[in-house]
């Protein structure tokens, strides 16, 4: 039986006029939330590469939990609430979050790992069959074009109310940026996979993120 993991990703658009000290304080305090009991993994930092013209987000946080209850406990924890109120909201122009239940077990994500994060917005009126086609296509990436590059792949249906209409999220974890770039070298194969679902989508966000090298050993 596979072990389920709750994935939680928050995207931040930091105001361009923000002082570097305030941004560093936000990221440091977000990363310190790894110390909270419900958190299995957490890292926050700048977006390495924004591959979607429609997206203007600058930073992200990724964390993992054993259950939705643990995610909720993290969300209402006084330390988390304090960081959001004192450090995040004063300097961010926009925030969105996507959460899903993954069949992937809570495997380690090492500092320096490179992640491709994808959010999909399905067209209105689609049924479970079309949704299944999209999920199956994402699930087949690791065994297909990404079999030599991707260490972990996690995907599922969003259950967060702050996702701005995006209903499916996925994370592909690679050892580093070189492996992430190798995914893009298979351009024809990638395009073939995209064609399977292109007509089912009403929006896509694709971001690359590198886990900070200063990530605490407690996260390994």
N, C-alpha and C positions, 0 to 999 in steps of 0.2 A: 504494500500500500504506500503511495507517495505521500510525502509530507507537504501540506499546504503552507504557503507563505503569503502574508499580506504585503503588497508593494505600495509604497506611498511616495509620490513625487510631487514636489511643489516647485513651480516656476516663478521667478521674481523678475520684474523689470525695475531695476534700480535707476532712480533719477540721475541724469547725466551730470547734474550740478552737485552731487553728493560728495562730501569730503572723504578722502581715502581712509581717514581714521574711523569715520562712522561706518563705512563699508566693512572694514576689517573687524570692527567690533561686532557687527551683525554676524559675519561668517564665523568668528571665533565662538560666539555665544551659541549659535546654532550647532556647531560641531561639538560643543560641550554637552549637548543634550544626549549624546551617546551614553552618558552615565546613568540615565533614567532606567529603572528596572524593566519596563516593557519593551525597550528598544533592543533589537537583535543586531542591527547594523545601521549606521547613519554617517553620511558625509554631505558636506555642503561646499560649494565653490562656484567659480565662474564657468559659464558655458564655453567649451573649447571651440565649437564650430556650430553655427546656426545654418542649417541646410534648407530652411524654409523662408522664403521672402516674406510671408505673411506674419512671421513671428518676430517680435522685437524683445523677447526676454533675454536677460543678461546673465542670470545666475540660477542655480537650482539646488534643491535638497532632495536626497534619496534616502529612504529608510525602510526597514523591514521589521515585521512583527509576526508573532505566532498566530494571532487571531484578531478579528475586528475589535474585540473587547480591549485587547492590548493597545491597538491603535487609538481607540477612544480614550483610554486612560492616559496615553501620551498627550493627546490633544487638549485635555482639560487639566493637565498637570500645571501647578503654579509656575514652575520654572519655564515651561514652554509658553504659557500665557504671558509671562513677563518679557521674554525675548521678543515675542510678536508685537506686544504693545510698545516696548521701549526702543527696539532696534529695527524691526522690520517695517511696520506701518509708516513710521516717519520718513523713510527714504525710498519707499517703493511706489511706483506709479500704477503697477498692475501686478496681480497675483492670480495664479490658477493652480489647481491641484487635481491629480488623477490617482485613484486608488483601485486596485484590483486584487482578486484572489488568484494566486498562481499555484500550479501543481509542482513547481520547482521547490525543492527543499532549501532551507536557509544556508546554502553553501557560502564559503568565504568570498569576499570581494577585496582583493589586495590593493594597497596603495599603488598608484600608477596604472591600474586597470583602466581601459578605455571603454566607454559605453555608448552605444547608439540607442537613443530613446525616441520612440515613435508614438504619436497619438493620432488616432483616426476618428474622423467624424463621418458616420454613415448617413446616407441619404434617408430622408423621412419615408416611412411606409414600407421599409424592407422587413422581410420576415426572418424567421430563425434559419431558414435554408441559406439565404444570402449571408447572414451573419456567420454561419458556420463555414462558408467558403472563405471568408476573410480570415477567420481564426485558423483554419487549416493551412492557409497560405503562409501565415506568420510562423506557425509551428513547423513547417517544412523547410524553413530557411536554414536552420542549423545543419540538417542532414543533406541539404543541397549546396547552394552557393557558399554557405558559411561554415561548412564542415571542418575546414582547416583553420578557421580564424576565430570562431566563437566558442568560448568556454561554457557559457550559460546563456540560455534564452528563456525569458519569462514573459508571459502575455495573458491577458484576460479582459473581461468586461468591467468597465468603470462603475463604481458605486458611490463616487463622491459628487456632492451637489455643486462643487466649485470647478467643474471641468469644462465649462463654457461649451457644452454640447458635444464634446469629444467622448466617444463611448467605448473605445478600445485602446488599451495601452500596451506597449511592449518594450522590453529592455534586452539588448544583445550585449553581453559582456565579453570583451576581448582582453588578451594579456596586455596589450599596449596600443599606441596609436598606429604603429606599423601594421598590426593585424587588422585594425579598423579600416585603414586605407586599402588593404587588400580586398575588402568587400567591394569597394568601388571600382576595382580593376576588372571585375566581372560584369562590365556594363550591360552587355547583351543579355546575359542570364538574368540580371536584376530586372531589366526592363520587361523581360518575358514574364517574370513573377508579378510585376506591378500590373501588367495588362489583365491578369486574372481578376483583379479587384477594382481597377480604375473606375469603371462605370458605377460602382457601388458606393463611391466615396464623395463626400461633400466638403472635405477639408482634411489636410494633413499637416502635422508638425513633426519635423525630424531634427533632432539635436544631438551633437556629440559632446561628451563630458568625460573628463579625466579625473579619476579619484585622486584627491590631493595626496602628495607623498608624505605629508606630515600627519596622516591619519593615525590615530592612536593604535598601538599594538593590541589593545583590547578588542578592536574590531576584526582582527585577523581570524 
